[in-house]
Amino acid sequence: MIASTNPATGETVARFDAHDDSALDARLAAAERAQKEWHRTPLAARTDLLRRLAALLRAQSAPLAALITQEMGKPVAEALAEVDKCARNCDYYADAAPAMLADAPVAGLPGTFLAYEPIGVVLAIMPWNYPLWQVVRFLAPTLAAGNGAILKHAANVPQCALAIERLVAEAGAPAGLFANIFVEPDAVAGVIADPRIAAVTLTGSTQVGMIVAAQAGAALKKQVLELGGSDPFIVLADADIEAAAAMAITARFTNAGQSCVNAKRFIVEEAVADRFAAAMLAGAEALHMGDPADPATTLGPLARANLRAAIHDQVERSVAGGARLLTGGRPEPGAGYFYPPTLLDHVEPGMAAFDEETFGPAAAIVRAADAEAAVALANRTAFGLGASIWTADIARGTALARRVDAGAVFVNAVVASDPRVPFGGIKHSGYGRELGELGLREFTNAKTIKVVAPEAEKTA
């Protein structure tokens, strides 16, 4: 049984049966048939589909945002921004795909070029924290490239999964080209192994990523994995401390801290650490926690009860290990899965808030002796997704960015995904890239074609 539960109330609002073997087989077969036709569809028609999908997303933004809010608790203002980002992603690939997929001549080899061709039907195993964006950021380039897609969405956002399936159909996609499947976790391995699936993309935890990688690897299928993160937010002594602290609130508490790319460890030079902690404390206490459907709310509930229990456990273990609790740290009583904005100071390696991914509204301030120590602390993690550096010295910030282990480092800006640039991580944060030109080409066959005129062949 797949259930949709409102995190603000704890009430189950919808239930769905898992697809049986017959229904699952029918969807995989339809996707394989549709993709073979879609491969032969002119690129202009494929990009027109994306433009129609973008228009539908914008036209239905209010009900789609309300659905996101109901299923995973995102404040409605953030949910509206998520829908808009999905539409912009579709528009971007509609415009950019022709150049990205064009045949690429090989320098120095006349008559030789690379052709970027689709590889088939891609299985997308997607998370609940950005229930539309995570899907559309994969789907737009995948469809543009000529592939089909099967979506196995998180079990707690089934209505969002159905909404995306409906929108793609309304945009005019061939029947079956993109389909949602409702399956229990133990059935996923069988889908991955199915010969009609050509590749797998996953956004989720590192632990699940290891399982999926092993299953896909056993079937010799390509994977793109965007996994966990413990992103450092490095504040140097010459930064605008109050401005950096204000941006730290956004970086940490957006989506109630439930993002792989949220900043999590705030590594601050000791000389300005007290100022930064005071400013961040004021910002955290100014957040308005409440009904995510209320436009005034800036911090909604966590998506599930077990997520709230997990973040509270990490906070308690960190305090027991010597961290100082500045605010928050207690689950809110009453209905729903609310947890207050929580700020820990004097966090060090060995504490849960430093070593583990904290997926919730708790921030860890780590004090560093100087910039060298800050970079060393930033890299003292198994993860490597994103990072940011805050400094008045742009040249110094750029030089330090090259030394931080991450898929993306932003100087004086909050880390965020953008359709124009590749997104992904290293180490336990995964491999492969989404978005940008690299993301579009991940699920293509870069085919080398060499053409030699018959007379030239004879001469040779």
C-alpha positions in Angstrom: 0.0 0.0 0.0 1.3 3.4 -1.0 0.1 6.2 1.3 0.0 10.0 1.1 0.1 11.6 4.6 -0.1 15.3 5.3 3.0 16.1 7.5 1.4 19.1 9.0 -1.5 17.1 10.5 -0.3 13.4 10.4 -3.5 12.5 8.5 -3.4 10.1 5.6 -5.2 11.7 2.7 -4.9 9.1 0.0 -3.9 5.4 -0.5 -2.9 3.5 -3.6 -2.3 -0.2 -4.3 1.1 -1.2 -5.7 1.1 -2.3 -9.3 1.0 -6.1 -9.7 3.3 -7.9 -12.0 0.9 -7.7 -15.0 0.4 -3.9 -14.6 4.2 -3.4 -14.2 5.0 -5.5 -17.3 2.4 -3.5 -19.3 4.0 -0.2 -18.4 7.6 -1.4 -19.2 6.4 -2.8 -22.5 4.6 0.4 -23.4 7.6 2.5 -22.5 9.9 0.3 -24.7 7.5 0.6 -27.7 7.0 4.3 -27.3 10.8 5.0 -26.9 11.6 3.3 -30.2 9.2 5.7 -31.9 10.3 8.7 -29.9 13.9 8.0 -31.0 12.8 8.5 -34.6 10.8 11.6 -33.8 12.5 14.8 -35.0 14.3 16.8 -32.3 12.1 19.8 -33.0 9.0 17.8 -32.0 10.7 16.5 -28.9 11.6 20.1 -27.7 8.1 21.3 -28.6 6.8 18.7 -26.0 9.0 20.4 -23.4 7.6 23.8 -24.2 4.1 22.6 -23.8 5.0 20.9 -20.5 6.5 24.2 -19.3 3.3 26.0 -20.2 1.2 23.5 -18.3 3.4 23.8 -15.2 2.9 27.5 -15.2 -0.8 27.3 -15.9 -1.3 24.8 -13.0 1.3 26.2 -10.6 -1.2 26.9 -7.8 -2.7 23.4 -7.5 0.6 21.8 -8.1 2.2 23.8 -5.3 -0.7 23.0 -3.0 -0.2 19.3 -3.7 3.6 19.5 -2.9 2.6 21.3 0.4 0.1 18.7 1.3 2.3 15.7 0.6 5.6 16.7 2.0 5.0 19.9 4.0 7.0 22.4 1.9 5.9 26.0 2.6 3.6 27.1 -0.2 5.9 30.0 -1.3 8.8 27.5 -1.7 6.5 25.1 -3.5 5.4 27.7 -6.0 9.1 28.5 -6.6 9.7 24.7 -7.2 7.0 24.6 -9.9 8.4 27.6 -11.6 11.9 26.1 -11.6 10.5 23.0 -13.3 9.0 25.1 -16.0 12.3 27.1 -16.6 14.2 23.8 -16.8 11.8 22.6 -19.6 12.2 25.9 -21.5 16.0 25.7 -21.1 16.4 22.3 -22.6 13.9 23.1 -25.3 16.2 25.9 -26.4 19.6 24.3 -25.7 19.1 20.7 -26.7 19.6 21.2 -30.5 23.1 22.5 -30.0 24.0 20.0 -27.3 22.9 17.1 -29.4 24.3 18.2 -32.7 26.9 16.1 -34.4 30.3 17.1 -33.1 33.2 16.9 -35.6 36.4 15.5 -34.3 39.3 17.9 -34.8 42.1 16.5 -37.0 40.0 13.6 -38.3 38.2 14.6 -41.5 34.9 12.7 -41.9 34.7 11.7 -38.2 32.1 13.0 -35.8 30.3 12.1 -32.6 26.6 11.5 -32.8 24.6 11.7 -29.5 21.9 9.0 -29.6 19.4 7.9 -26.9 20.1 4.7 -25.0 16.5 3.6 -24.3 14.2 3.7 -21.3 15.7 5.1 -18.1 14.5 4.2 -14.6 14.3 7.2 -12.3 14.2 6.5 -8.6 13.3 9.8 -7.1 13.0 11.4 -3.6 10.2 13.2 -1.8 12.0 16.4 -0.8 11.5 18.2 -4.2 8.8 16.0 -5.6 8.4 17.8 -8.9 11.8 19.4 -9.4 13.8 16.2 -8.9 11.7 14.4 -11.5 11.6 17.3 -14.1 15.3 18.1 -13.8 16.0 14.5 -15.0 13.0 14.2 -17.3 13.4 17.2 -19.5 16.9 16.4 -20.8 16.1 12.7 -20.9 13.1 13.2 -23.2 14.9 15.8 -25.3 17.7 13.2 -26.0 15.1 10.7 -27.3 14.8 8.4 -24.3 11.8 7.1 -22.4 11.4 7.1 -18.7 9.9 5.1 -15.9 9.4 6.8 -12.5 9.6 5.1 -9.2 8.9 8.0 -6.9 9.2 8.1 -3.1 6.3 6.3 -1.4 5.1 9.4 0.5 4.5 11.5 -2.6 2.3 9.3 -4.8 -0.1 12.1 -5.8 2.8 14.2 -7.1 4.0 11.2 -9.1 0.6 10.9 -10.7 0.4 14.6 -11.3 3.7 14.6 -13.3 2.5 11.6 -15.3 -0.7 13.4 -16.1 1.1 16.6 -17.1 3.5 14.8 -19.5 0.5 13.1 -21.1 -1.4 16.4 -21.4 1.7 17.9 -23.1 1.3 15.4 -25.9 3.9 12.7 -25.1 3.3 9.4 -26.8 1.3 6.9 -24.7 3.7 5.1 -22.3 6.8 7.1 -23.0 6.8 8.3 -19.4 5.0 6.3 -16.8 4.8 6.1 -13.0 5.1 2.8 -11.2 3.9 2.1 -7.7 6.1 -0.7 -6.3 7.4 -1.6 -2.9 11.2 -1.3 -2.3 11.8 -5.0 -2.6 10.5 -5.0 -6.2 12.9 -2.3 -7.4 15.7 -4.8 -8.0 13.6 -6.6 -10.5 12.8 -3.5 -12.4 16.4 -2.5 -12.6 17.3 -6.0 -13.9 14.5 -5.9 -16.5 16.1 -5.9 -20.1 13.7 -3.1 -21.1 15.5 -0.7 -18.7 18.7 0.7 -20.2 20.0 2.8 -17.3 19.1 4.1 -13.8 19.2 7.5 -12.1 18.8 7.9 -8.4 18.6 10.8 -6.0 18.6 9.6 -2.4 20.7 8.5 0.5 24.2 7.2 0.2 23.1 3.8 1.7 20.3 3.4 -1.0 22.8 4.6 -3.6 25.2 1.8 -2.8 22.4 -0.8 -3.1 21.1 0.6 -6.4 24.7 0.8 -7.8 25.3 -2.8 -7.0 22.0 -3.9 -8.6 22.6 -1.9 -11.7 26.2 -2.8 -11.9 25.3 -6.5 -11.8 23.1 -5.9 -14.9 25.8 -3.8 -16.6 23.6 -0.7 -16.6 24.8 2.8 -16.3 23.8 4.8 -13.2 23.8 8.4 -12.2 23.7 8.8 -8.4 23.0 12.1 -6.6 23.4 11.1 -2.9 23.8 12.6 0.5 25.8 15.7 1.5 27.3 17.5 4.5 28.0 20.8 2.7 30.4 23.2 4.3 29.6 26.9 4.5 33.0 28.5 5.1 33.0 32.0 6.6 36.3 33.8 6.6 37.1 36.7 8.9 37.0 39.3 6.2 33.5 38.5 5.1 30.4 40.6 5.7 29.4 38.6 8.8 25.8 39.8 9.1 25.2 39.3 5.4 26.8 35.8 5.5 24.7 34.9 8.5 21.5 36.0 6.8 22.3 33.8 3.8 23.2 31.0 6.1 19.6 30.9 7.3 18.4 30.5 3.7 21.1 27.9 3.0 20.2 25.8 6.0 16.5 26.1 6.7 15.0 26.2 3.2 12.7 23.2 2.8 13.1 22.6 6.6 16.7 21.6 5.9 15.6 18.6 3.9 17.9 18.9 0.9 21.2 17.1 0.0 22.6 20.5 -1.0 21.5 22.5 2.0 24.5 23.9 3.9 25.0 21.9 7.0 28.4 22.6 8.6 29.0 26.4 9.1 32.8 26.5 9.5 33.7 30.0 10.8 37.1 31.6 11.6 37.4 31.9 15.3 38.0 35.6 15.2 34.4 36.2 14.0 32.7 33.1 15.2 30.9 34.8 18.1 29.5 37.5 15.9 28.4 35.0 13.3 26.7 32.8 15.9 24.8 35.7 17.4 23.6 36.9 13.9 22.6 33.3 12.9 20.8 32.8 16.2 18.7 35.9 15.6 17.9 34.8 12.1 16.9 31.3 13.2 14.6 32.6 15.9 13.0 35.0 13.4 11.7 32.1 11.3 8.0 31.5 11.4 7.2 27.8 11.9 3.6 26.8 11.2 1.0 25.7 8.7 2.9 25.3 5.4 -0.2 26.3 3.5 0.0 29.7 5.1 2.0 32.1 2.9 3.5 33.7 6.1 5.1 30.4 7.1 8.9 30.1 6.5 9.5 26.8 8.2 7.2 23.9 7.7 7.1 20.4 9.2 9.5 17.5 8.3 8.0 15.2 5.8 7.8 12.1 8.0 7.8 11.2 11.7 10.9 9.1 11.4 12.8 12.1 9.9 11.9 14.2 12.9 13.1 11.4 15.2 16.4 11.1 13.3 17.3 14.8 13.4 16.4 15.0 17.1 18.6 12.0 17.8 21.5 13.7 16.0 21.0 16.9 18.0 20.9 15.0 21.3 24.0 13.0 20.5 25.9 16.1 19.4 25.0 17.9 22.7 26.0 14.9 24.7 29.3 15.0 22.8 30.0 18.6 23.9 28.1 20.8 21.4 26.3 23.9 22.8 22.6 24.1 22.0 21.8 27.8 21.3 18.1 27.4 20.4 15.6 24.7 19.5 16.4 21.1 20.0 12.9 19.9 21.1 10.2 18.3 18.9 7.1 20.5 18.8 4.1 18.9 20.7 0.8 18.4 18.9 -0.2 17.2 15.4 2.3 17.1 12.6 6.0 16.5 12.3 7.3 19.9 13.4 10.8 20.5 14.7 12.0 24.1 15.6 15.0 25.8 14.0 17.9 24.5 16.0 21.4 25.9 16.2 24.4 24.1 17.6 27.8 25.8 18.4 31.2 24.5 19.1 30.6 21.4 16.9 33.7 19.3 16.2 34.7 16.2 14.3 33.4 13.1 16.0 30.0 14.7 16.8 26.9 13.5 14.9 26.2 17.0 13.5 29.7 17.1 12.0 30.1 13.5 10.8 26.6 12.6 9.5 24.3 14.2 7.1 21.7 16.2 9.0 18.5 16.2 7.1 16.4 18.6 9.0 16.3 22.1 10.5 19.5 21.9 12.6 22.6 23.9 11.9 26.1 23.2 13.2 28.6 26.0 13.8 32.2 24.7 13.6 35.1 27.0 14.7 38.3 27.1 12.7 41.6 28.8 13.7 42.1 30.2 10.2 41.3 29.7 6.5 43.7 26.7 6.2 42.0 25.0 9.1 38.6 25.8 7.6 39.4 24.1 4.3 40.8 21.1 6.2 37.6 20.8 8.2 35.5 21.2 5.1 37.2 18.3 3.5 37.0 16.1 6.6 33.9 14.3 5.5 32.8 11.3 3.4 30.6 13.6 1.3 31.4 15.9 -1.5 28.3 17.5 -3.0 28.4 21.3 -2.6 30.2 24.0 -0.6 30.3 27.8 -0.3 33.0 30.2 0.8 32.3 33.7 2.1 35.0 36.3 1.8 35.7 39.9 0.7 38.8 38.7 -1.3 37.5 37.1 -4.5 40.9 35.9 -5.7 41.5 34.2 -2.3 38.0 32.7 -2.4 38.5 31.3 -5.9 41.8 29.8 -4.9 40.3 28.1 -1.9 37.3 26.9 -3.9 39.7 24.8 -6.0 40.9 23.0 -2.8 37.5 22.1 -1.4 36.3 18.5 -2.3 32.9 19.1 -3.9 31.0 18.9 -7.1 30.2 22.6 -6.9 31.7 25.5 -4.8 30.0 28.9 -4.8 31.9 32.0 -3.6 29.7 34.5 -1.8 26.5 32.7 -2.9 24.3 29.9 -1.6 24.7 26.6 -3.5 21.8 25.9 -5.8 21.1 23.8 -8.9 20.7 25.6 -12.2 19.7 24.1 -15.5 22.7 25.7 -17.2 25.4 24.1 -15.2 26.1 20.4 -14.2 25.1 19.2 -10.8 26.4 16.3 -8.8 29.0 15.1 -6.3 32.1 13.1 -5.6 33.0 10.6 -2.8 29.9 9.4 -1.0 27.8 12.1 -2.6 27.7 10.0 -5.8 28.8 10.2 -9.4 27.6 11.4 -12.8 26.0 14.7 -13.5 22.5 16.1 -14.0 21.7 19.4 -15.7 23.7 21.4 -18.2 25.3 19.8 -21.3 26.9 17.0 -19.2 23.5 16.1 -17.8 21.8 15.9 -21.2 24.5 13.6 -22.5 24.6 11.3 -19.5 22.0 9.0 -21.0 23.2 9.2 -24.6 25.4 6.9 -26.6 28.3 9.0 -27.9 28.7 7.2 -31.1 31.8 7.6 -33.2 31.0 7.8 -37.0 33.8 7.9 -39.6 32.9 8.3 -43.2 35.6 7.7 -45.9 34.9 8.3 -49.6 35.4 5.1 -51.7 38.1 6.6 -53.8 40.0 7.7 -50.7 39.8 4.2 -49.3 41.3 2.7 -52.5 44.1 5.2 -52.5 44.9 4.3 -48.9 
